[in-house]
C-alpha cells in the first residue's frame, strides 16, 4: 500500500525529471545548431532562416548571448500569447480544437477539486473506519470514501456531489460542443478553395462488360448530375510501384551517404556488407553496390509504371469525381445514387494530403471481412495484455506479495526501496508496456481498409481508448484489489468478498497518482525536449546533409499524433470523473497534467508540429462521446461501490444519472453532430456564390484535374501524367454513342476525365 512517503518520493522524482527536461529544453532551444529541431514549422513556412548561416564559427553552433539564458522560461508566456483565431490560421482548426481538450479538462476539474476539497474531504477524513478495520490502507485512503462506515448517512453527501459534478460536466460539454461546431462551420465558410470541397469519392463501381471504369464513371455522372459534373480521376492500384519508389529513395540516400564519405576521405573507398541490415554477408564497394541497385530498381520501376498504364486490371472500381460547385458535390456526397444501396457509394473525398492510397486498392467486398478479423484480433490483444497489467499491479501492492513470498520481505522493507517500488516503479512499468501499443493498433486500423489518414487515426484512437479503459483502468482496479487485499480474501467468507473489493477500489487511487505523475508530468515535459528527433537530426546532419534541401528533409517536425495522444488525455478524464467523488485527492495531480500539457502542446503546435492533414475538427464527436463514456463509467462504479458499502437505500437515486447522461449524449448528437458529418447546402451555395462573384474566370477544371493523382505519378518524369490524362475531345461533338447496348446516348463527349460538357440540348437520358 503506497503511503504519503511513497507518493512524496514519486512526486519528487517526477517533478525533478520534469524540471530537468524543461531546463534542458530551455538551454537546447537557444543553441543555433538546434534551431531546426525546435522551430521546424517556421522553416517550413519559409519565415525563419538558419542562425548558423552567419557570424563567427563558434556562434554558428553555440548561443553566446548570455542575457538570453536569463530568459530561459520566456517560451511559456510566448506559447500562451497567440490568440486562437491567429492559431487557427497558423496551424489549422484541428490543432486549435485539440488544444481545447486540455482546456475542457481544466474547466471541468478545477471547480470539482474546489468543491471536493471543501465538502467531500472533510466528510471522509472525520471518520475512523479504516483504522478499526482489517483492510490495508494508508493516510491517503482516509481521504477517500473507503473511510466511511458501511450504511452511514454520510453517503448522501457523495450522492449529491455526484449529481453536482454530472450537471457541471453537462454544462461544460454542451458549451464546448456548441463552440466547436460553430468554429467548424466558420472555418469551412472562410477557408480558401480546396479540392476536397468540390470532390466526392465514389466506391464499389459495378463492373461493365462494354465500358471501362473511367468511361462508366463519366457516363454515370453525366447522366445523373449533368449540370454539375466536371471531371473525374480513376484510382489505380500503384502500391507495388510506390514500394519500388520508396526502396529506390532509400538506396539513393545510402548512395549519397557513401559518396559524401568518399569525398571526405578520397584515399579510402567505402565498403559495406550485402547481408541482413549490413551486418553480415559479402563485403563490397558501397558506391558501386548502391549504384547498381538504383539502376536495377529504376528499370523495375519503369516496367511497373508501364504495366499500370496498360493493364485494365490496375484500375480500381473507385474514382474521385469533381463537380463545378460545392453545392453539386454536397448533393452527391450526401445522397444515395442508385436503387441498389451497395453500388455507387459516395462520400466526401478527403483532402489530397489525407488520402491513404494503399487502402484504395482493397476491394470493397473485403472490408467487412477485414474488420471482423481485426475485431477478433483486438479482443485477444486486449485479453492477453491483462498479464503484464497484473504484473504491474504486483509491484504496486507489496504487502500482498510479501505474504506469498516472505523471503523477499527483508529487501522490500528497506525504506527507500519500498517507496521507490510502490511510488514510482508501477507507473514507469505500465508506461513501458504501452509504448508499442499505438503502432500495433494503427497497423490494425490500416488493415481494416480505411482510406483517410484522419479516419485511421480516429479508429486507432478508439481502439486505444477501449484498451486503456479495459486494461489500464479496470484491469488495474480488479487485479490490484485482488493483490492488495490478498490476506483478507483468504480469511473471510465468500459473501464478504464483494464488500472488500468495493472498499479496495478507492484505494487504487494511489497507483493512478503515480501513473499520472510518470506519464502526465514527466512524460509531457519529455515531449517538449524532443530528444529522439534531436539525435536523429544531428546524425543526419553530420552524415547525410550536403545541401540546404537535404537539411530541410532531415527535419522531423512530427505531428500531434491523434491516435495515441487523444486516448491518453481521455484516460485522465476517466480517472478524474471516477475519483472526483471517490478519492478527491487525485484531482490536483490531474489538474497539473492538464495545465502543463496545455502549455507544452500549445508551444509544440505553434513552433514544431506540421499537421499532415486538415479535417476541420471532424474528430470532435469522438472526443465528446469518450468523455460521456467516462462519465457513465464513473456513475456505474459509484453505484456499485455504494451498494457494496451498505448504502443500498441511496443507490436507487443514482440510477437516474446514467439515464440522464445517455439522454444528454443523444441531445448533443442530434443538435450538433450533423455539422461534423454533413455540409449544409445553404453554406455550400453561399460560398459558391461569393467565389463566383470574386473570381468569375477561375479555371476550376485545371485546378481539380490532377488533384487526386497518386503521389508516385507526381514530380517524376514529364510524361508521368500521360498515364491519367488523355487528349481533349472535340467539343463540337454534342452527342457520342455509348458503348453500352442498353443505353442510347450520353450527352457530351464520352472520352475520359478531361472533357468539359457544353450546354446540353433537351435530350432524353437513360441509365
C-alpha angles and dihedrals in degrees: 000000000000113000132200087267091055092048090046092053091047090048091050093050094047095042090050090047092049093047090047091052092048094048091047090050092048089053098041095047090060094058114097092219090061097045095106091051097054100032105031095134092065090051091052089051089051095235099110129062126202113268088211091072097082145022129053122328096260092046090058091066108023130045106238095184102107093188091064090063090060088061095050093133096051090104090075098063089036090057091053096044100076109091118232098250089053090046090054091052090047102043107009135253094282092062094044093050091045088060090052089066088069090047090053088055090054093044092052103039105037094065089040092054092049092051094042095052091044096049116009101041094056090046091052098040096052094071133082100203097120093048090057096043133081094237119117107246146153136212090271090060089058087069091056135081088260090078093066116093116246112267094020120153088227090082087079087071090059091046093053092046090051088059092046092050092046095052091045089053089049090053095049094045094048093050091046095047089050091048095048093045089053091047090052095051092046090048093051091046095050098037120112121249113295129180093237091061089068100032137085127193110228118197137180094033105184118243118253126196094211104043136044121239090260095049092044092050093050092046093050096051095041088056099042101031102026098153098046110030112108113163144329141211120210119217121245127204097238097151094117091048090050090053091051091050090049093048091048091051092050092051091047089055090053090048090052089050094053092042089055090047090052092049090055093048108024092170092063119060109213118239136193139185121250097214132091111328089341091288098111142014134064118342111235140169103282097211094049091043096054093039089057093046091051091051091050092048091048091055092045090048092052092050091049091048091054091047092053090049095052106029112089089200090067089069111094120216090250135085143182106236119196128201136205093243140027087237092059092048091049092052092050096044094050102043138070111255104201143017089259105071092201095061131072092014112191131197136158110285114239116240110273093256090053097055115112097207098189093068097048089077093059110107110248093232091062095057096082091050092048092051091050090053091049091048092055093044091049091051092055092043090054092046097048093046086069088080097066089039090057089049090053090052091055087062091050094051109049095162093064092049093048089060091052096039107027093169088074093055098091091056097040094048093062101116101233094040093050093048091048094049096047100033103041115007099067093055095047092044091053090047090054092050090054098050097093096037099088091054091050092049093047089053089052091051091050090050089054088066106241112164101209127071089216091054091046089055093047092050092047089048091054091052092047092050092049089049092050092049095048101037110022097036110024093027092052093046096048099041091038092053090049094051094039096054096032094129092048092050091053096051103039134076119264094248090062097052094083090055091049091052090047090055093044097053095074089050090064087076088090091062092049090048089059091045091050091053094047098043102025103038109026092027094055092044088051090053093064092050091062092200096169096049089044093056094042092049093053092046090052091042091053100042109026112021115104103146138030089257090056089052091052091051090050089062115097108193092171123196140250093276096219093186093067108018099052096052089049089054089050090055088063090050088053093048092046095048094044096047099035089090099023104045111000091181087084094062099079091055091053092047090054089052094052093046095047094042092050092055094042097047092044088057091047093049092049098044110017123020120082106196111222095215143007118230098170093245092303088155095067098094087056091053091049095049092049092054088048089050091052090050092052091047090052091051094048093047091049089049091052093042094053091047090056092047096060096260095119092135091063100041097078087065089059092056089079092062099070089045092051091046093052090048090050091051093054091044091056091042093055093040102047115007096083088068088065100045103032137045113223112238090222091058091046093050092046093052092045091051094049093047093048090052093048099039109022094162100046115143097229094167092056090047094052102033098089100019094108102040115132109263092241089066093054129082095012131099119344092249095053093099091056085082091070107025126064131185117291113257123239106275091204087076107086103178127034120184113243120235090232113097092209093065133060109208143346114220108237130013115319100212121110135305098295094074120115111200117225124218107305126229119227100278131155115255129203138181 
